[in-house]
């Protein structure tokens, strides 16, 4: 009988002392400052990357790799917009993904035979977005 009472008492104590459930991990909120800083990083680095990129050759169809990277970049951008707008940490993770896609795209451009200083600028923009977002994620 004593064992049953102890189990009941322990259960009651645990249920009374349970803290209010709060989001953990990627669902945690970030500060408005962090969300604005990440959004500003997107605007600056992506604008810089697109500003220096030469127009595509209309005679050459885009490669499958370019199409996949474009899709991944668009998805990460939409994810970052949604996550940062809701002020969730996963928005910063999507932002890191967007920066990594920019880095991979820059490297694939160089490997594909493209030349010019714009590749270095695009690579630096991708690194900048990644590092900024990672720093904000670690600080949140």
C-alpha positions as CSV (number, residue, x, y, z in Angstrom):
1,X,0.0,0.0,0.0
2,X,2.8,2.4,0.8
3,X,4.3,1.9,-2.7
4,X,1.0,2.9,-4.4
5,X,0.6,6.0,-2.3
6,X,4.2,7.1,-3.1
7,X,3.6,6.7,-6.8
8,X,0.4,8.7,-6.6
9,X,2.0,11.4,-4.6
10,X,5.0,11.5,-6.9
11,X,2.7,11.8,-9.9
12,X,0.7,14.7,-8.3
13,X,3.9,16.5,-7.4
14,X,5.3,16.2,-10.9
15,X,2.1,17.4,-12.6
16,X,1.9,20.4,-10.3
17,X,5.5,21.4,-10.7
18,X,5.7,21.0,-14.5
19,X,6.7,24.3,-16.0
20,X,4.6,25.9,-18.7
21,X,5.5,24.5,-22.1
22,X,7.6,26.9,-24.1
23,X,9.0,26.5,-27.5
24,X,12.4,24.9,-27.7
25,X,15.0,24.7,-30.4
26,X,14.2,26.2,-33.8
27,X,10.7,27.3,-32.7
28,X,12.1,29.7,-30.1
29,X,11.6,33.4,-30.9
30,X,14.4,35.7,-31.9
31,X,14.5,39.4,-31.1
32,X,13.1,42.0,-33.5
33,X,16.6,43.3,-33.9
34,X,18.0,39.9,-35.0
35,X,15.1,39.5,-37.5
36,X,15.7,43.0,-39.0
37,X,19.5,42.4,-39.1
38,X,19.0,39.2,-41.0
39,X,16.5,40.8,-43.4
40,X,19.0,43.6,-44.0
41,X,21.7,41.1,-44.7
42,X,19.5,39.4,-47.3
43,X,18.8,42.8,-49.0
44,X,22.4,43.9,-49.0
45,X,24.1,40.7,-50.0
46,X,21.6,39.4,-52.5
47,X,21.3,42.9,-54.2
48,X,25.1,43.0,-54.4
49,X,25.2,39.6,-55.9
50,X,22.6,40.3,-58.5
51,X,24.0,43.7,-59.3
52,X,27.4,42.4,-60.4
53,X,26.2,39.2,-62.1
54,X,26.2,39.6,-66.0
55,X,23.0,38.8,-67.9
56,X,22.6,35.2,-69.0
57,X,23.3,34.3,-72.6
58,X,19.9,33.9,-74.2
59,X,21.3,31.4,-76.7
60,X,22.6,29.1,-74.0
61,X,19.9,27.2,-72.0
62,X,20.4,27.1,-68.2
63,X,22.0,23.9,-66.9
64,X,20.2,21.5,-64.7
65,X,22.5,22.5,-61.9
66,X,21.6,26.2,-62.3
67,X,17.9,25.2,-62.2
68,X,18.3,23.2,-59.0
69,X,20.3,25.9,-57.3
70,X,17.7,28.5,-58.4
71,X,14.9,26.4,-56.9
72,X,16.9,25.9,-53.7
73,X,17.7,29.6,-53.4
74,X,14.1,30.6,-53.9
75,X,12.9,28.0,-51.3
76,X,15.5,29.2,-48.8
77,X,14.5,32.9,-49.4
78,X,10.8,32.1,-48.9
79,X,11.6,30.1,-45.8
80,X,13.7,33.0,-44.4
81,X,11.0,35.5,-45.2
82,X,8.4,33.4,-43.4
83,X,10.7,32.5,-40.5
84,X,12.1,35.9,-39.9
85,X,8.6,37.5,-40.3
86,X,7.4,35.2,-37.5
87,X,10.6,35.8,-35.6
88,X,11.6,32.1,-35.3
89,X,15.1,30.7,-35.2
90,X,14.3,28.5,-38.2
91,X,14.2,31.6,-40.3
92,X,17.8,32.1,-39.5
93,X,18.5,28.5,-40.5
94,X,16.8,29.1,-43.8
95,X,18.9,32.2,-44.2
96,X,22.1,30.2,-43.6
97,X,20.8,27.8,-46.3
98,X,20.4,30.6,-48.7
99,X,23.9,31.8,-48.1
100,X,25.3,28.3,-48.7
101,X,23.3,28.0,-51.9
102,X,24.9,31.3,-53.1
103,X,28.4,29.9,-52.2
104,X,27.7,26.7,-54.2
105,X,26.3,28.7,-57.1
106,X,29.4,30.8,-57.2
107,X,31.7,27.8,-57.2
108,X,29.6,26.0,-59.9
109,X,29.8,29.1,-62.1
110,X,33.6,29.1,-61.9
111,X,33.7,25.3,-62.5
112,X,31.3,25.7,-65.4
113,X,33.8,28.0,-67.2
114,X,32.5,31.4,-66.2
115,X,35.1,34.0,-65.5
116,X,35.2,37.5,-64.0
117,X,35.4,39.4,-60.7
118,X,31.7,39.0,-60.3
119,X,32.2,35.4,-59.2
120,X,34.4,36.6,-56.3
121,X,31.8,39.2,-55.3
122,X,29.0,36.7,-55.5
123,X,31.0,34.3,-53.4
124,X,31.8,37.0,-50.8
125,X,28.1,37.9,-50.7
126,X,27.2,34.2,-50.0
127,X,29.8,34.0,-47.3
128,X,28.6,37.3,-45.8
129,X,25.0,36.1,-45.7
130,X,26.0,32.8,-44.2
131,X,28.3,34.3,-41.5
132,X,25.8,37.0,-40.6
133,X,23.0,34.5,-40.2
134,X,25.1,32.1,-38.3
135,X,26.2,34.8,-35.9
136,X,22.6,35.9,-35.3
137,X,21.6,32.2,-34.8
138,X,24.3,31.7,-32.2
139,X,23.4,34.9,-30.5
140,X,19.7,34.2,-30.2
